[in-house]
Amino acid sequence: MHIITSFPKYSDGEVHRALMREITTGIALKQAWEGEREKICAQEVDKIKKAQKFGFKNLRCVAVTPAWEWFNIRKKYGHEAMHDRGFIKDYQKRFPHLAPNKL
């Protein structure tokens, strides 16, 4: 059995470069996932519109939002703002492809 008594030492430059690489790739990954989540939500809107054509007339979904963005928006603006009529209308204007029904 070998006991490791010393850990590898890294210079400040190596640590700084590794941190900067992690930050930049993390931001790029987040932006790529944002586009994917928006495409998935747009597909969900299409499913809702098709379901309304086939008999679910009372289905009244006004907006579809990716969960990550919804929680961030809710944290930023609060619960009351998320259910405000003006907020929903503004969201529908900004993202018409994510709004199956108008208010």
Secondary structure as the mmCIF struct_conf table of DSSP 4:
data_model
#
loop_
_struct_conf.conf_type_id
_struct_conf.id
_struct_conf.beg_label_comp_id
_struct_conf.beg_label_asym_id
_struct_conf.beg_label_seq_id
_struct_conf.end_label_comp_id
_struct_conf.end_label_asym_id
_struct_conf.end_label_seq_id
HELX_LH_PP_P HELX_LH_PP_P1 PHE A 7 LYS A 9
HELX_RH_AL_P HELX_RH_AL_P1 ASP A 12 LYS A 53
TURN_TY1_P TURN_TY1_P1 PHE A 54 GLY A 55
TURN_TY1_P TURN_TY1_P2 LYS A 57 ASN A 58
HELX_RH_AL_P HELX_RH_AL_P2 ALA A 67 TYR A 77
HELX_RH_AL_P HELX_RH_AL_P3 HIS A 79 MET A 82
TURN_TY1_P TURN_TY1_P3 HIS A 83 HIS A 83
HELX_RH_AL_P HELX_RH_AL_P4 ARG A 85 ARG A 94
HELX_RH_3T_P HELX_RH_3T_P1 PRO A 96 LEU A 98
BEND BEND1 PRO A 100 ASN A 101
#
